[in-house]
Amino acid sequence: MLVDVEDGRLLGVRGDPDNPDSQGFLCIRGQASREIIGNPQRLLHPLIRDRRGGGEWRRASWDDALDLIVARMRSAGREAVGTWSGHGVFANNYGTRVSSHLLRRFSNLYGCQWWSPTMICWGLGAFGLGLTGLLETNTKEDMGAHSALIVLWGANLASQPNTARYVAAARRRGAGVVTIDIRETEAAAQSDEVLIIRPGTDAALALAMMNVIVGAGLHDRGFIDRHTVGFDELAAHVASYSPDWAAGVTGIAADRIVALARRYATTRPSMIVLGGSSMHKGANGWTAGRAVACLPALTSQVGIAGGGLGPRHGSATHGQMLNNIVAQERRPPGRYVPSQMVRITEAMVNGDVKVMLLFGTDMLSSYADAGQVGAGLDRCDLVMVYDLFMNGTARRHADVVLPATSWLEEVGAKSTNTHLYLMPKVLEPPGECRPVTWVLGELARRLGVADFYPWADDSGALDAVLDHESTGHATVAALRADGGIRALRISHVAHPDLVFPTPSGKIEFVSQRARELGLPDLPVYEALPRSSFPLALRQGRTLTHFHAFYDHGRALPTLAAADPVPVLWIAPAAASARGVADDAPIRIYNERGQLDARARVTSKIPAGTVWMRDGWEGLNRLTSGVAAIPDDAVEVFGFSGGQATFDAMVEVVKR
């Protein structure tokens, strides 16, 4: 963004035509970001209340608020204190995540609970990819310039408009684009073929494609022999997963499955852009990543321009790294709750965690089985929320609310897959808003936590994180001298050395690591749990909302007006059977809870599936909080795959 400021006032924000990622485009979220500054709903002072669920908030001094927090932390004991952060604090340093580094550093030095934020987003899908061995992605620039076929598998690029531009560029070159999704998303408009799949059956489709590729001899035996393990076992395994079988599971006709498999295997280079968090929110959410990652390996579409797996916001390009300042080696022994969503909820419910420090997150609407999460928060001795605006968790469950700084009010840096950007401080924080660094520093000082911030100035931690070969050992001063933009020293092609992050160093069709974790060693399809409720509820992203920050965008008038109420996509046949008309008020319910919404009756979704934009308060009361993978598997790859299943079978009735 280019930001216009005069006499300490924000006049406007606009796209930067010289920005190599956005090229001047600013989506509705970016345009609405100016409404953060001067917003009458903005939190400006620390607030405390004596009683949750109705007690009056009163303005407090920072000393009073921090002293209260520290007193409850000391009373609970360090192992009963939990810290959790979300996108609300990542926005100021997106990609570099300095605030997340510092929160983890504080938690390690103090010795309290800390949980990886990746569990809320892409971690579960990446867990499946990691078992096979493909964790890096080619860049969007490579896709736009070289891919001959792009398969958007659960990837709705409406939520990533900077990537969508390169899909369009590839189409102009003559590349084919295929969308696989549970509904006709905005990405379908940029596709020459759209396949609508039943939720949770992506692994079945991938297995059937492997059946076709191996059965027709379309695999590359030379590449397989050199760079993979377990092909013979895989070939025997997929022989039973026929396109006819998959048609009954996925809802996609067998002849279309055959045609897709042949098209993918015979078009070179072909790239699969695998979906983000929404695709992997199910009991079998990791199995799709595990199976889909086998397809590039079978066809030798790995380590080449235009091939492999394509760009997603949570993925990493080859060579893309930052320094680590979290002081993991100084973490004292303790009884630590794993980064597994259900275990965190259980720890609050059973009283093992008594104090929750929440930074930039609406935990209540982000976690599955929100009813249990709420019950756990209610059992805590203290819940603190640090944010720009009130949110559902703060309103219902917080004792202390602390006012945060926005991206214009502190020095930051953003990292994309290809570039690093300086985010200079251009405004003074309003009221008594303070950055995360200051808040954690004050807590550390009161608790006697030594060496939390050993750097000399506000840029010190950021400079330490950026001091890596991939950034050219960037510093804030050097970025400022560069005009605020620096290309990362990365490869646009994933895994160009054909060395993979597996025990064998090869792509693993058979995974001994999976077997040791009690998981299938070959890619499998596992049917979702049966339910007496008839409709599969799925949730995802749109252009008009953020994750859980800015009160899910509700605090910004532009976004609130564009997306005013929860809306459920439902097929005409399903709506008719329930006497539901378009735009009618409805109730969505199951055994865990209910949510009121309005119906959008559309033929863009099949009759057994319903869909809603994520983030609405109450939506995750409907979702399952069961673990998707074993506790021992959660952090095998250095990030958390501990997302709950988020499964939700529901019924819909008129209100």
Stockholm file with secondary structure:
# STOCKHOLM 1.0

chainA/1-655         MLVDVEDGRLLGVRGDPDNPDSQGFLCIRGQASREIIGNPQRLLHPLIRDRRGGGEWRRASWDDALDLIVARMRSAGREAVGTWSGHGVFANNYGTRVSSHLLRRFSNLYGCQWWSPTMICWGLGAFGLGLTGLLETNTKEDMGAHSALIVLWGANLASQPNTARYVAAARRRGAGVVTIDIRETEAAAQSDEVLIIRPGTDAALALAMMNVIVGAGLHDRGFIDRHTVGFDELAAHVASYSPDWAAGVTGIAADRIVALARRYATTRPSMIVLGGSSMHKGANGWTAGRAVACLPALTSQVGIAGGGLGPRHGSATHGQMLNNIVAQERRPPGRYVPSQMVRITEAMVNGDVKVMLLFGTDMLSSYADAGQVGAGLDRCDLVMVYDLFMNGTARRHADVVLPATSWLEEVGAKSTNTHLYLMPKVLEPPGECRPVTWVLGELARRLGVADFYPWADDSGALDAVLDHESTGHATVAALRADGGIRALRISHVAHPDLVFPTPSGKIEFVSQRARELGLPDLPVYEALPRSSFPLALRQGRTLTHFHAFYDHGRALPTLAAADPVPVLWIAPAAASARGVADDAPIRIYNERGQLDARARVTSKIPAGTVWMRDGWEGLNRLTSGVAAIPDDAVEVFGFSGGQATFDAMVEVVKR
#=GR chainA/1-655 SS CEEEEETTEEEEEECCTTCTTTTTCCCHHHHHGGGGTTCTTCCCSCEECSSTTTCCCEECCHHHHHHHHHHHHHHHCGGGEEEEECHHHHGGGTBTCHHHHHHHHHHHHHTCEECCGGGGTTHHHHHHHHHHTCCBCCCHHHHHHHCSEEEEESCCGGGCHHHHHHHHHHHHHTCEEEEEESSCCGGGGGCSEEEECCTTCHHHHHHHHHHHHHHTTCSCHHHHHHHEECHHHHHHHHTTCCHHHHHHHHSSCHHHHHHHHHHHHHSSSEEEEECCTGGGCSTTTTHHHHHHTHHHHHTTCSSSTTCSBCCCTTCBCBTCCCCCCSCGGGCCCCCCCCSBHHHHHHHHHTTSCCEEEEESCCHHHHSSSHHHHHHHHHHSSEEEEEESSCCHHHHHHCSEEEECCCTTSSCEEEECSSEEEEECCCSCCCTTCCCHHHHHHHHHHHHTCTTSCCSSSTTHHHHHHHCSGGGTSCCHHHHHHTTSEEECCCBSSSSTTCCCSSTTSSEESSCHHHHHTTSCSSCCCCCCCCCSSCEEEEEECCTTCCSSSTTTTTTSHHHHHHSCSCEEEECHHHHHHTTCCTTCEEEEECSSCEEEEEEEECTTSCTTEEEEETTCTTGGGSSCCCBSSCGGGTTTTSSCCBCBCCCCEEEEEEC
#=GC SS_cons         CEEEEETTEEEEEECCTTCTTTTTCCCHHHHHGGGGTTCTTCCCSCEECSSTTTCCCEECCHHHHHHHHHHHHHHHCGGGEEEEECHHHHGGGTBTCHHHHHHHHHHHHHTCEECCGGGGTTHHHHHHHHHHTCCBCCCHHHHHHHCSEEEEESCCGGGCHHHHHHHHHHHHHTCEEEEEESSCCGGGGGCSEEEECCTTCHHHHHHHHHHHHHHTTCSCHHHHHHHEECHHHHHHHHTTCCHHHHHHHHSSCHHHHHHHHHHHHHSSSEEEEECCTGGGCSTTTTHHHHHHTHHHHHTTCSSSTTCSBCCCTTCBCBTCCCCCCSCGGGCCCCCCCCSBHHHHHHHHHTTSCCEEEEESCCHHHHSSSHHHHHHHHHHSSEEEEEESSCCHHHHHHCSEEEECCCTTSSCEEEECSSEEEEECCCSCCCTTCCCHHHHHHHHHHHHTCTTSCCSSSTTHHHHHHHCSGGGTSCCHHHHHHTTSEEECCCBSSSSTTCCCSSTTSSEESSCHHHHHTTSCSSCCCCCCCCCSSCEEEEEECCTTCCSSSTTTTTTSHHHHHHSCSCEEEECHHHHHHTTCCTTCEEEEECSSCEEEEEEEECTTSCTTEEEEETTCTTGGGSSCCCBSSCGGGTTTTSSCCBCBCCCCEEEEEEC
//
